[in-house]
Structure formats: structure tokens, C-alpha cells
Amino acid sequence: MDRIKVRQAVQADTEQLADLRALVLREDLTRLGRYDEIRVRERFRNTFHPEHTHILEQEGILMGCVALKPVEGGLLLEHFYIHPKYQGKSLGTKVLNLLLEQEEVRGKGITLNVLQGSPAQRLYERFGFIVDHEDEVDVFMTRNN
């Protein structure tokens, strides 16, 4: 990814990433009647683990983040947010390619959830994720390697 720096997240990134989450999810959560300015950030803070999170930057500007966390039975892909300014430019595709090519990811099942009606679901389907189950807010997907 040309000129894009991928770095390990640190605890000091928490608020900037919580704000990114709020920005990225606002439209979908509003459509679902679930957007809450405070809660959207709190949910990030409560599940953020910098040791499992990577940040995408270009010339010091935050472009996105992604977390891949070990869980029982495989890995959990979460907090995959691309700043709206950089969406639609194949950045999500490039990031998923890089993640799925990692040695520690090969052979492991990956789970994730995406908001109902989110265009991100199509991206995950292109990478072999299938719908496991869903509720009125989320679509839960899995990919077995």
C-alpha cells in the first residue's frame, strides 16, 4: 500500500479511534435508529485492545484501523473502520488481503459482525465470509480457512 504506514495501536490512540468509529458508523446506526453519540464511543473504549489493533496512516493522517483478536475457536475481526474520505478506493480490500495472508491467520476461522444494510457486507462476502446468523441490527459472518 503505497505511502500508507501500518502501525501497532497504543492506548493513547483510544479517543481518536473512538471518534473514527462514531464517524464511520453514524449513517448506518442512524438508519437503524441506534445512533447515540456517547454510546458509540463507549462501546469502542470497552472493547479496544491496542495489542490486537493496527492503524493505517498516510503522512501522519489517520485513514483507518482494524483489529484481529484471538478468541476461542479462531479470530475475531473487529473495529475495521476506514475514514469516509478514503472509502471506495480499495483500501478495505487491500487491508483484508494483507490480514488474510498473514501466517498466524492461515488455517484459522474468522468471525465478525457488520451492521444490517452496510455495504461492508459485500466486501466480506468477496473474501469468502458467509452469514452465520443475524438479528435486527447485526449480521454475523464467518470464514473458515
WOPEDA-V695585 format. One record per residue. N is the residue number from 1. SS is DSSP state (H for helix, E for strand, C for the rest). PSI is psi in radians with two decimals (* if undefined). OMEGA is omega in whole degrees, 0 to 359 (NA if undefined). Layout:
{{N SS PSI OMEGA} {N SS PSI OMEGA}}
This chain:
{{1 C 1.88 188} {2 C 2.21 176} {3 C 0.17 177} {4 C 2.22 180} {5 E 2.30 175} {6 E 2.15 181} {7 E 2.75 176} {8 E 2.37 176} {9 C 2.72 174} {10 C 2.86 182} {11 H -0.60 181} {12 H -0.23 179} {13 H -0.14 189} {14 H -0.95 186} {15 H -0.68 179} {16 H -0.70 180} {17 H -0.61 175} {18 H -0.69 177} {19 H -0.68 177} {20 H -0.76 178} {21 H -0.80 180} {22 H -0.74 180} {23 H -0.83 184} {24 H -0.69 185} {25 H -0.18 187} {26 H -0.89 184} {27 H -0.85 182} {28 H -0.75 180} {29 H -0.63 177} {30 H -0.78 178} {31 H -0.62 181} {32 C 0.01 181} {33 C 0.47 187} {34 C 0.07 184} {35 C 2.23 175} {36 C 2.05 185} {37 C -0.67 182} {38 C -0.83 184} {39 H -0.63 181} {40 H -0.60 178} {41 H -0.69 179} {42 H -0.72 180} {43 H -0.62 176} {44 H -0.88 182} {45 H -0.66 183} {46 H -0.30 183} {47 H 0.09 182} {48 C 2.19 176} {49 C 1.74 185} {50 H -0.53 182} {51 H -0.29 179} {52 H 0.12 187} {53 E 2.41 176} {54 E 2.55 182} {55 E 2.42 177} {56 E 2.20 181} {57 E 2.68 173} {58 E 2.05 182} {59 C 0.74 177} {60 C 0.02 181} {61 E 2.25 180} {62 E 2.16 178} {63 E -0.51 182} {64 E -3.08 177} {65 E 2.85 177} {66 E 2.52 178} {67 E 2.46 176} {68 E 1.84 190} {69 E 2.33 175} {70 E 2.33 176} {71 E 2.92 178} {72 C 2.18 178} {73 C 0.06 178} {74 E -2.30 185} {75 E 2.64 175} {76 E 2.09 175} {77 E 2.10 181} {78 E 3.00 179} {79 E 0.77 178} {80 E 1.66 184} {81 E 2.21 173} {82 E 2.22 179} {83 C 2.39 182} {84 H -0.55 179} {85 H -0.45 183} {86 H 0.04 178} {87 C 2.69 178} {88 C 0.24 181} {89 C 0.39 178} {90 C 0.19 179} {91 H -0.76 178} {92 H -0.72 178} {93 H -0.78 180} {94 H -0.75 180} {95 H -0.81 179} {96 H -0.72 176} {97 H -0.84 180} {98 H -0.79 181} {99 H -0.83 186} {100 H -0.30 178} {101 H -0.20 182} {102 C 2.44 181} {103 C -0.75 183} {104 C -0.13 180} {105 C -0.55 183} {106 C 2.34 177} {107 C 0.00 181} {108 C 2.52 174} {109 C 2.54 180} {110 E 2.34 175} {111 E 2.76 177} {112 E 2.92 168} {113 E 2.59 182} {114 E 2.58 181} {115 E 2.50 176} {116 C 2.30 176} {117 C 0.03 180} {118 C 2.38 176} {119 C -0.31 179} {120 H -0.44 180} {121 H -0.67 179} {122 H -0.68 177} {123 H -0.85 181} {124 H -0.68 178} {125 H -0.65 178} {126 H -0.44 180} {127 C 0.24 174} {128 C 0.14 175} {129 C 2.44 178} {130 E 2.68 180} {131 E 2.18 177} {132 E -0.88 175} {133 E 2.97 180} {134 E 2.80 173} {135 C -2.91 185} {136 C -0.29 182} {137 C -0.75 189} {138 E 2.67 170} {139 E 2.14 181} {140 E 2.24 187} {141 E 2.69 178} {142 E 2.71 175} {143 E 2.13 178} {144 C 2.21 180} {145 C * NA}}
